[in-house]
Amino acid sequence: MIQFVIILPEKILDETSFDMFFRYQMKYKEQEPVDWVVEEVHTEDLEQPGYWVARVLDGLPVGEFDALRAMLGLPVEALAGKVGLSTATLARRRVDQKPLDRDHGDRIIRYARLFWKTVDLFDGDEAAARSWLASPAPALAGQTPLDFAETEIGAREVEDLIGRLEYGVYA
């Protein structure tokens, strides 16, 4: 597992310069493997909502955002927008080592849950799952499942669509 270590310049960065800073000033440091919640969503029994609620309420570390971004294959800016988080806030939380707030953590779990349900739909093929999540779906009014899932009700509809596809119901 790779941990990101950011070297701060002498001045505070605005959102546009953060992007360049994030891309070019990042150093990599090996670290012990970490079990990310976004990976546990796939392996753990989701019938224990108390566990998941407690994890989100405690605040997910920024590393969860990074793990989800890698899973979905999205740029930082795209996932930040879907989660409702500015890149400047993300950078501050990363530097201060502060957890994400409840709303952002909840959205991260939402997208991780959808990713793993889609991976299951495609019999473990993560690349096919990423492709499907980023492709317009007629059953979702022509929107991509990732875009449609920006609200909880939209995410539930994407889950319903995945269920219909799994059982061969015309979607």
MDAnalysis code that builds the backbone (N, CA, C; Angstrom):
import MDAnalysis as mda
import numpy as np

u = mda.Universe.empty(513, n_residues=171, atom_resindex=np.repeat(np.arange(171), 3), trajectory=True)
u.add_TopologyAttr("name", ["N", "CA", "C"] * 171)
u.add_TopologyAttr("resid", np.arange(1, 172))
u.add_TopologyAttr("resname", ["MET", "ILE", "GLN", "PHE", "VAL", "ILE", "ILE", "LEU", "PRO", "GLU", "LYS", "ILE", "LEU", "ASP", "GLU", "THR", "SER", "PHE", "ASP", "MET", "PHE", "PHE", "ARG", "TYR", "GLN", "MET", "LYS", "TYR", "LYS", "GLU", "GLN", "GLU", "PRO", "VAL", "ASP", "TRP", "VAL", "VAL", "GLU", "GLU", "VAL", "HIS", "THR", "GLU", "ASP", "LEU", "GLU", "GLN", "PRO", "GLY", "TYR", "TRP", "VAL", "ALA", "ARG", "VAL", "LEU", "ASP", "GLY", "LEU", "PRO", "VAL", "GLY", "GLU", "PHE", "ASP", "ALA", "LEU", "ARG", "ALA", "MET", "LEU", "GLY", "LEU", "PRO", "VAL", "GLU", "ALA", "LEU", "ALA", "GLY", "LYS", "VAL", "GLY", "LEU", "SER", "THR", "ALA", "THR", "LEU", "ALA", "ARG", "ARG", "ARG", "VAL", "ASP", "GLN", "LYS", "PRO", "LEU", "ASP", "ARG", "ASP", "HIS", "GLY", "ASP", "ARG", "ILE", "ILE", "ARG", "TYR", "ALA", "ARG", "LEU", "PHE", "TRP", "LYS", "THR", "VAL", "ASP", "LEU", "PHE", "ASP", "GLY", "ASP", "GLU", "ALA", "ALA", "ALA", "ARG", "SER", "TRP", "LEU", "ALA", "SER", "PRO", "ALA", "PRO", "ALA", "LEU", "ALA", "GLY", "GLN", "THR", "PRO", "LEU", "ASP", "PHE", "ALA", "GLU", "THR", "GLU", "ILE", "GLY", "ALA", "ARG", "GLU", "VAL", "GLU", "ASP", "LEU", "ILE", "GLY", "ARG", "LEU", "GLU", "TYR", "GLY", "VAL", "TYR", "ALA"])
u.atoms.positions = np.array([
    [0.860, -1.177, 0.000],
    [0.000, 0.000, 0.000],
    [0.895, 1.224, 0.000],
    [0.502, 2.246, -0.696],
    [1.275, 3.486, -0.785],
    [0.560, 4.574, -0.011],
    [1.305, 5.295, 0.806],
    [0.760, 6.430, 1.534],
    [1.282, 7.692, 0.868],
    [0.440, 8.692, 0.732],
    [0.845, 9.950, 0.132],
    [1.381, 10.873, 1.212],
    [2.530, 11.437, 0.969],
    [3.109, 12.431, 1.860],
    [3.246, 13.701, 1.045],
    [2.608, 14.766, 1.475],
    [2.625, 16.010, 0.726],
    [3.581, 16.983, 1.389],
    [4.448, 17.555, 0.593],
    [5.377, 18.572, 1.077],
    [4.741, 19.927, 0.816],
    [4.519, 20.690, 1.881],
    [3.819, 21.961, 1.755],
    [4.750, 23.087, 1.325],
    [4.291, 23.925, 0.409],
    [5.053, 25.126, 0.082],
    [4.838, 26.161, 1.186],
    [5.497, 27.280, 1.070],
    [5.410, 28.297, 2.114],
    [4.077, 29.031, 2.124],
    [3.342, 29.001, 1.026],
    [2.064, 29.724, 1.001],
    [0.903, 28.745, 0.871],
    [-0.266, 29.197, 1.233],
    [-1.474, 28.397, 1.097],
    [-1.882, 28.399, -0.369],
    [-2.329, 27.239, -0.855],
    [-2.678, 27.100, -2.269],
    [-4.167, 27.320, -2.494],
    [-4.499, 27.946, -3.612],
    [-5.901, 28.011, -3.989],
    [-6.237, 26.721, -4.743],
    [-7.512, 26.527, -5.112],
    [-7.935, 25.264, -5.715],
    [-7.210, 24.942, -7.013],
    [-6.977, 25.949, -7.853],
    [-6.321, 25.670, -9.134],
    [-4.868, 25.275, -8.948],
    [-4.166, 25.981, -8.096],
    [-2.771, 25.631, -7.902],
    [-2.629, 24.336, -7.114],
    [-3.651, 23.977, -6.317],
    [-3.613, 22.705, -5.594],
    [-3.504, 21.545, -6.568],
    [-4.242, 21.615, -7.664],
    [-4.223, 20.540, -8.645],
    [-2.801, 20.287, -9.129],
    [-2.106, 21.341, -9.518],
    [-0.728, 21.201, -9.976],
    [0.152, 20.713, -8.827],
    [-0.059, 21.271, -7.658],
    [0.713, 20.872, -6.486],
    [0.499, 19.393, -6.199],
    [-0.746, 18.956, -6.228],
    [-1.082, 17.570, -5.930],
    [-0.415, 16.626, -6.916],
    [-0.419, 16.992, -8.178],
    [0.144, 16.122, -9.208],
    [1.662, 16.054, -9.176],
    [2.332, 17.172, -8.927],
    [3.773, 17.221, -9.100],
    [4.595, 17.205, -7.816],
    [3.999, 17.503, -6.680],
    [4.781, 17.591, -5.447],
    [4.564, 16.410, -4.523],
    [3.882, 15.387, -4.985],
    [3.588, 14.254, -4.142],
    [4.786, 13.302, -4.102],
    [5.118, 12.830, -2.934],
    [6.174, 11.852, -2.757],
    [5.527, 10.572, -2.239],
    [6.085, 9.440, -2.584],
    [5.521, 8.166, -2.166],
    [6.385, 7.524, -1.083],
    [5.732, 6.935, -0.141],
    [6.435, 6.282, 0.953],
    [5.725, 4.956, 1.239],
    [6.477, 3.864, 1.272],
    [5.888, 2.557, 1.556],
    [5.421, 2.521, 3.011],
    [4.335, 1.821, 3.232],
    [3.755, 1.733, 4.558],
    [3.149, 0.351, 4.722],
    [2.878, -0.028, 5.946],
    [2.213, -1.295, 6.201],
    [0.853, -1.299, 5.507],
    [0.390, -2.463, 5.044],
    [-0.927, -2.520, 4.401],
    [-2.025, -2.009, 5.338],
    [-2.975, -1.301, 4.770],
    [-4.084, -0.729, 5.528],
    [-5.379, -1.322, 4.993],
    [-6.287, -1.690, 5.905],
    [-7.599, -2.157, 5.486],
    [-8.515, -0.954, 5.383],
    [-8.877, -0.599, 4.160],
    [-9.754, 0.545, 3.936],
    [-11.204, 0.123, 4.014],
    [-12.029, 0.985, 4.553],
    [-13.460, 0.730, 4.639],
    [-14.037, 0.492, 3.247],
    [-13.548, 1.236, 2.251],
    [-14.108, 1.083, 0.898],
    [-13.845, -0.315, 0.346],
    [-12.832, -0.999, 0.872],
    [-12.600, -2.384, 0.484],
    [-13.413, -3.335, 1.354],
    [-13.619, -2.988, 2.618],
    [-14.408, -3.818, 3.523],
    [-15.865, -3.891, 3.108],
    [-16.364, -2.860, 2.452],
    [-17.763, -2.847, 2.016],
    [-18.042, -4.083, 1.168],
    [-17.029, -4.539, 0.453],
    [-17.181, -5.713, -0.402],
    [-17.077, -7.003, 0.394],
    [-16.216, -7.031, 1.395],
    [-15.937, -8.275, 2.090],
    [-16.765, -8.468, 3.355],
    [-17.207, -7.400, 3.944],
    [-17.949, -7.500, 5.203],
    [-19.447, -7.672, 4.951],
    [-20.109, -8.201, 5.931],
    [-21.547, -8.405, 5.872],
    [-22.252, -7.074, 6.099],
    [-22.977, -6.619, 5.097],
    [-23.661, -5.323, 5.209],
    [-24.927, -5.406, 6.064],
    [-25.180, -6.572, 6.641],
    [-26.355, -6.716, 7.501],
    [-26.122, -6.135, 8.889],
    [-24.939, -5.597, 9.138],
    [-24.638, -4.995, 10.426],
    [-24.513, -3.483, 10.241],
    [-25.640, -2.798, 10.073],
    [-25.572, -1.358, 9.794],
    [-24.931, -0.553, 10.917],
    [-25.005, -1.029, 12.145],
    [-24.400, -0.303, 13.262],
    [-22.900, -0.125, 13.083],
    [-22.249, -1.141, 12.547],
    [-20.816, -1.070, 12.299],
    [-20.509, 0.033, 11.298],
    [-21.242, 0.061, 10.201],
    [-20.988, 1.041, 9.139],
    [-21.338, 2.451, 9.591],
    [-22.428, 2.587, 10.317],
    [-22.825, 3.903, 10.822],
    [-21.746, 4.430, 11.772],
    [-21.251, 3.580, 12.657],
    [-20.214, 4.011, 13.603],
    [-18.949, 4.438, 12.874],
    [-18.564, 3.697, 11.836],
    [-17.352, 4.056, 11.081],
    [-17.501, 5.426, 10.427],
    [-18.665, 5.676, 9.844],
    [-18.897, 6.966, 9.180],
    [-18.971, 8.084, 10.213],
    [-19.671, 7.857, 11.320],
    [-19.801, 8.888, 12.351],
    [-18.460, 9.222, 13.005],
    [-17.579, 8.245, 13.100],
    [-16.242, 8.497, 13.661],
    [-15.396, 9.335, 12.717],
    [-15.768, 9.374, 11.448],
    [-15.015, 10.136, 10.454],
    [-14.019, 9.243, 9.735],
    [-14.192, 9.118, 8.445],
    [-13.273, 8.303, 7.653],
    [-12.003, 9.097, 7.366],
    [-10.852, 8.453, 7.368],
    [-9.625, 9.165, 7.019],
    [-9.617, 9.530, 5.536],
    [-8.843, 10.531, 5.169],
    [-8.748, 10.980, 3.777],
    [-8.250, 9.848, 2.877],
    [-7.504, 8.924, 3.447],
    [-7.028, 7.775, 2.684],
    [-8.157, 6.979, 2.057],
    [-9.343, 7.007, 2.678],
    [-10.510, 6.324, 2.100],
    [-10.889, 6.969, 0.762],
    [-10.804, 8.284, 0.712],
    [-11.073, 8.993, -0.539],
    [-10.094, 8.525, -1.610],
    [-8.807, 8.442, -1.249],
    [-7.775, 8.029, -2.193],
    [-7.986, 6.590, -2.661],
    [-8.353, 5.713, -1.732],
    [-8.593, 4.311, -2.085],
    [-9.780, 4.195, -3.038],
    [-10.856, 4.939, -2.760],
    [-12.020, 4.908, -3.640],
    [-11.690, 5.489, -5.004],
    [-10.927, 6.567, -5.027],
    [-10.535, 7.179, -6.298],
    [-9.765, 6.175, -7.149],
    [-8.867, 5.444, -6.529],
    [-8.101, 4.428, -7.258],
    [-9.013, 3.301, -7.746],
    [-9.960, 2.881, -6.907],
    [-10.885, 1.816, -7.301],
    [-11.720, 2.229, -8.504],
    [-12.233, 3.462, -8.473],
    [-13.114, 3.930, -9.546],
    [-12.346, 4.433, -10.763],
    [-11.049, 4.695, -10.599],
    [-10.243, 5.197, -11.705],
    [-10.614, 6.607, -12.114],
    [-10.982, 7.425, -11.132],
    [-11.394, 8.804, -11.399],
    [-10.303, 9.783, -10.993],
    [-10.230, 10.940, -11.664],
    [-9.323, 11.993, -11.203],
    [-9.819, 12.555, -9.860],
    [-8.911, 13.139, -9.116],
    [-9.240, 13.708, -7.804],
    [-10.420, 14.667, -7.915],
    [-10.368, 15.563, -8.896],
    [-11.411, 16.591, -9.027],
    [-12.784, 15.969, -9.284],
    [-12.840, 14.930, -10.100],
    [-14.120, 14.304, -10.435],
    [-14.741, 13.646, -9.207],
    [-13.954, 12.872, -8.464],
    [-14.513, 12.218, -7.278],
    [-14.838, 13.240, -6.196],
    [-13.996, 14.252, -6.050],
    [-14.278, 15.291, -5.053],
    [-15.629, 15.938, -5.341],
    [-15.917, 16.216, -6.608],
    [-17.205, 16.798, -6.977],
    [-18.365, 15.877, -6.652],
    [-18.211, 14.589, -6.907],
    [-19.280, 13.628, -6.632],
    [-19.530, 13.472, -5.134],
    [-18.462, 13.588, -4.352],
    [-18.580, 13.449, -2.906],
    [-19.008, 14.764, -2.263],
    [-18.923, 15.870, -3.028],
    [-19.311, 17.173, -2.501],
    [-18.220, 17.822, -1.682],
    [-16.986, 17.578, -2.080],
    [-15.829, 18.039, -1.330],
    [-14.942, 18.856, -2.260],
    [-14.564, 20.054, -1.847],
    [-13.657, 20.847, -2.679],
    [-12.246, 20.299, -2.539],
    [-11.442, 20.494, -3.563],
    [-10.059, 20.010, -3.494],
    [-9.267, 20.772, -2.427],
    [-9.625, 22.021, -2.175],
    [-8.942, 22.788, -1.125],
    [-9.235, 22.190, 0.252],
    [-10.489, 21.838, 0.504],
    [-10.856, 21.212, 1.783],
    [-10.185, 19.849, 1.911],
    [-10.165, 19.114, 0.819],
    [-9.495, 17.816, 0.823],
    [-8.020, 17.977, 1.190],
    [-7.370, 18.960, 0.603],
    [-5.951, 19.207, 0.887],
    [-5.740, 19.586, 2.352],
    [-6.610, 20.449, 2.881],
    [-6.483, 20.851, 4.291],
    [-6.645, 19.651, 5.226],
    [-7.650, 18.830, 4.943],
    [-7.881, 17.657, 5.799],
    [-6.713, 16.677, 5.705],
    [-6.143, 16.566, 4.517],
    [-5.003, 15.670, 4.324],
    [-3.799, 16.174, 5.133],
    [-3.509, 17.449, 5.024],
    [-2.349, 18.041, 5.712],
    [-2.543, 18.005, 7.225],
    [-3.739, 18.365, 7.686],
    [-4.024, 18.404, 9.120],
    [-4.313, 17.014, 9.699],
    [-4.366, 16.020, 8.830],
    [-4.697, 14.645, 9.208],
    [-6.020, 14.577, 9.952],
    [-6.987, 15.337, 9.439],
    [-8.327, 15.332, 10.017],
    [-9.216, 14.408, 9.190],
    [-10.165, 13.756, 9.835],
    [-11.048, 12.859, 9.086],
    [-12.062, 13.637, 8.247],
    [-12.651, 12.932, 7.318],
    [-13.729, 13.512, 6.510],
    [-14.973, 13.635, 7.374],
    [-15.838, 14.590, 7.059],
    [-17.048, 14.712, 7.864],
    [-18.041, 13.613, 7.476],
    [-19.118, 13.535, 8.228],
    [-20.091, 12.450, 8.076],
    [-20.691, 12.372, 6.682],
    [-21.073, 13.516, 6.135],
    [-21.702, 13.515, 4.813],
    [-20.756, 12.981, 3.750],
    [-19.514, 13.422, 3.790],
    [-18.533, 12.963, 2.802],
    [-18.235, 11.476, 2.984],
    [-18.116, 11.040, 4.236],
    [-17.883, 9.630, 4.510],
    [-19.032, 8.765, 4.026],
    [-20.247, 9.245, 4.233],
    [-21.437, 8.515, 3.786],
    [-21.439, 8.363, 2.259],
    [-21.078, 9.410, 1.564],
    [-21.031, 9.351, 0.099],
    [-19.921, 8.423, -0.388],
    [-18.802, 8.420, 0.314],
    [-17.712, 7.517, -0.058],
    [-18.167, 6.068, 0.085],
    [-18.840, 5.746, 1.184],
    [-19.365, 4.388, 1.374],
    [-20.391, 4.068, 0.282],
    [-21.224, 5.046, -0.066],
    [-22.230, 4.841, -1.120],
    [-21.567, 4.421, -2.428],
    [-20.554, 5.164, -2.840],
    [-19.886, 4.846, -4.105],
    [-19.113, 3.530, -4.025],
    [-18.510, 3.233, -2.889],
    [-17.798, 1.964, -2.729],
    [-18.769, 0.797, -2.822],
    [-19.921, 0.947, -2.176],
    [-20.954, -0.099, -2.224],
    [-21.404, -0.346, -3.659],
    [-21.628, 0.736, -4.412],
    [-22.038, 0.584, -5.817],
    [-20.943, -0.064, -6.654],
    [-19.693, 0.332, -6.402],
    [-18.591, -0.261, -7.149],
    [-18.560, -1.769, -6.952],
    [-18.617, -2.224, -5.696],
    [-18.512, -3.655, -5.440],
    [-19.738, -4.411, -5.923],
    [-20.919, -3.822, -5.859],
    [-22.100, -4.483, -6.428],
    [-21.936, -4.645, -7.937],
    [-21.338, -3.652, -8.584],
    [-21.110, -3.725, -10.020],
    [-20.035, -4.758, -10.345],
    [-19.000, -4.826, -9.526],
    [-17.960, -5.849, -9.717],
    [-18.592, -7.239, -9.630],
    [-19.483, -7.429, -8.660],
    [-20.183, -8.715, -8.546],
    [-21.029, -8.991, -9.787],
    [-21.684, -7.964, -10.309],
    [-22.487, -8.114, -11.526],
    [-21.630, -8.626, -12.681],
    [-20.392, -8.152, -12.759],
    [-19.481, -8.537, -13.834],
    [-18.529, -9.659, -13.407],
    [-18.969, -10.481, -12.459],
    [-18.224, -11.665, -12.019],
    [-16.774, -11.368, -11.651],
    [-16.561, -10.273, -10.911],
    [-15.235, -9.950, -10.411],
    [-14.372, -9.107, -11.332],
    [-14.882, -8.735, -12.498],
    [-14.103, -7.951, -13.461],
    [-14.205, -6.463, -13.107],
    [-13.174, -5.949, -12.413],
    [-13.194, -4.559, -11.952],
    [-13.141, -3.574, -13.113],
    [-12.401, -3.907, -14.165],
    [-12.314, -3.007, -15.326],
    [-13.678, -2.880, -15.999],
    [-14.394, -3.980, -16.138],
    [-15.734, -3.941, -16.736],
    [-16.684, -3.139, -15.842],
    [-16.538, -3.297, -14.531],
    [-17.383, -2.542, -13.595],
    [-17.129, -1.045, -13.725],
    [-15.854, -0.647, -13.776],
    [-15.523, 0.781, -13.942],
    [-16.101, 1.317, -15.248],
    [-15.975, 0.549, -16.303],
    [-16.485, 0.971, -17.610],
    [-18.003, 1.142, -17.576],
    [-18.709, 0.194, -16.982],
    [-20.167, 0.274, -16.912],
    [-20.608, 1.473, -16.073],
    [-19.943, 1.692, -14.951],
    [-20.314, 2.813, -14.079],
    [-20.112, 4.166, -14.762],
    [-19.213, 4.230, -15.734],
    [-18.914, 5.494, -16.418],
    [-19.617, 5.617, -17.766],
    [-20.468, 4.650, -18.113],
    [-21.169, 4.673, -19.403],
    [-22.632, 5.061, -19.211],
    [-23.172, 5.876, -20.121],
    [-24.588, 6.246, -20.018],
    [-25.486, 5.006, -20.066],
    [-26.514, 5.012, -19.240],
    [-27.450, 3.888, -19.169],
    [-28.851, 4.375, -19.513],
    [-29.494, 3.798, -20.533],
    [-30.849, 4.208, -20.891],
    [-31.830, 4.127, -19.713],
    [-31.652, 3.128, -18.843],
    [-32.549, 2.971, -17.688],
    [-32.373, 4.064, -16.644],
    [-31.310, 4.849, -16.785],
    [-31.041, 5.948, -15.843],
    [-31.161, 7.293, -16.555],
    [-32.091, 7.379, -17.465],
    [-32.350, 8.601, -18.228],
    [-31.110, 9.046, -19.005],
    [-30.318, 8.074, -19.440],
    [-29.147, 8.389, -20.243],
    [-27.941, 8.875, -19.452],
    [-28.059, 8.925, -18.136],
    [-26.923, 9.347, -17.296],
    [-26.045, 8.143, -16.965],
    [-24.810, 8.409, -16.576],
    [-23.955, 7.320, -16.115],
    [-24.397, 6.917, -14.707],
    [-24.195, 5.664, -14.325],
    [-24.542, 5.269, -12.957],
    [-23.823, 6.110, -11.900],
    [-22.569, 6.487, -12.154],
    [-21.854, 7.329, -11.184],
    [-22.514, 8.692, -11.029],
    [-22.958, 9.276, -12.128],
    [-23.633, 10.574, -12.053],
    [-25.003, 10.443, -11.391],
    [-25.722, 9.393, -11.743],
    [-27.068, 9.199, -11.206],
    [-27.031, 8.964, -9.692],
    [-25.932, 8.400, -9.211],
    [-25.813, 8.042, -7.800],
    [-25.360, 9.201, -6.915],
    [-25.363, 10.414, -7.424],
    [-24.932, 11.542, -6.605],
    [-25.908, 11.857, -5.477],
    [-27.122, 11.311, -5.558],
    [-28.080, 11.436, -4.458],
    [-28.378, 10.035, -3.940],
    [-28.870, 9.944, -2.727],
    [-29.176, 8.630, -2.150],
    [-30.263, 7.921, -2.952],
    [-31.285, 8.646, -3.362],
    [-32.349, 8.010, -4.134],
    [-31.832, 7.543, -5.499],
    [-30.924, 8.294, -6.077],
    [-30.307, 7.877, -7.333],
    [-29.455, 6.635, -7.146],
    [-28.706, 6.574, -6.047],
    [-27.874, 5.408, -5.756],
    [-28.741, 4.167, -5.569],
    [-29.879, 4.333, -4.919],
    [-30.797, 3.193, -4.750],
    [-31.325, 2.716, -6.094],
    [-31.596, 3.633, -6.992],
    [-32.066, 3.250, -8.326],
    [-30.971, 2.501, -9.086],
    [-29.723, 2.942, -8.937],
    [-28.611, 2.224, -9.584],
    [-28.504, 0.824, -8.998],
    [-28.643, 0.695, -7.672],
    [-28.615, -0.635, -7.052],
    [-29.758, -1.500, -7.568],
    [-30.946, -0.920, -7.719],
    [-32.076, -1.667, -8.263],
    [-31.786, -2.127, -9.694],
    [-31.194, -1.249, -10.487],
    [-30.833, -1.602, -11.862],
    [-29.829, -2.751, -11.872],
    [-28.844, -2.702, -11.015],
    [-27.858, -3.784, -10.926],
    [-28.573, -5.094, -10.572],
    [-29.498, -5.029, -9.627],
    [-30.269, -6.218, -9.251],
    [-31.084, -6.763, -10.410],
    [-31.714, -5.874, -11.172],
    [-32.494, -6.327, -12.334],
    [-31.586, -6.980, -13.370],
    [-30.413, -6.404, -13.597],
    [-29.471, -6.970, -14.556],
    [-28.946, -8.319, -14.098],
    [-28.714, -8.471, -12.789],
    [-28.230, -9.741, -12.259],
    [-29.239, -10.870, -12.501],
    [-30.514, -10.547, -12.418],
    [-31.553, -11.562, -12.566],
    [-32.164, -11.601, -13.950],
    [-31.564, -10.853, -14.880],
    [-32.017, -10.927, -16.258],
    [-33.336, -10.226, -16.537],
    [-33.737, -9.331, -15.645],
    [-34.969, -8.573, -15.855],
    [-34.662, -7.445, -16.821],
    [-35.517, -7.238, -17.784],
    [-35.291, -6.177, -18.762],
    [-35.197, -4.844, -18.037],
    [-34.130, -4.145, -18.317],
    [-33.920, -2.862, -17.638],
    [-34.016, -1.777, -18.675],
])
